[in-house]
Amino acid sequence: MEEEGEDIMTFKENNKVSGERTRGEMLEFIRQYLCEHGYPPSRKEIGDGVGLRSTSSVQQHIDRMLA
């Protein structure tokens, strides 16, 4: 039973690291896009730029960055 708890904790830790990495990639994408185009990208463009298909996921990451 202890192993299962450890697996869940490892998943949560990996998920947190992955989310932080994704938000970092999003921020860098937004900065580059803004410099190149002079205006910010849409949620769809951000998702395409960092490999997220769901604009809802993009918005959740944006909300976390702004919190």
N, C-alpha and C positions, 0 to 999 in steps of 0.2 A: 504493500500500500504506500510505503514511503516513496518508492520509485515513481509512482504516478504523480504524487505531489511535486516531486522534483521536476518531472517532465512538464507539468503545467507551469511551474515557475520559470523554467528555461524558455518555454514558449512565450510567456509574458515578457521576459527580458529581451528575447530576440525580437519580438514584435515592437517593443519600445525603441530599440536600437534602429530597427528598420524604419519606423515612423519618423524618427529624428533624421535619419539619412534622407528620406523622401522629402521632408520639409526643407532640408538644406539644399537639395537638388532643385526644389521648387523656387526657393529664394534666388538661387543663382540663375535659373532660367528666366525668372521675372526681371532680374537686373539686366541680363544680356538683351532680352527682348526689348525692354524699355530704352536701352541705349541705341539699339539698332533701328527701332521704329518710332520712337518719340512718344509712345503711348503704351499702357500696360496690356498684356495679353488677356484674352478671355479665359474663362475656366476651362473650356474645351482645349484651347491652345496650350494651356499649362499642363493639362492631363496628357496631351499628345507629346509634349516636350519631356515629360518625366516618366511616361509609360503607365499612366493611370487611365482607365477607360471610363470611369464614372465621374461625372462632374460633381456629384454629391461627395465623393471621396476627396476630390480637390477642395471643395468648400470646407469639409471637416478639417483638413490639414490647415487651410487658411485660418479658420476659426481658432485652432490650437496655437498658431503663430501669433495671433493678435491677442490672445488671452493673457 
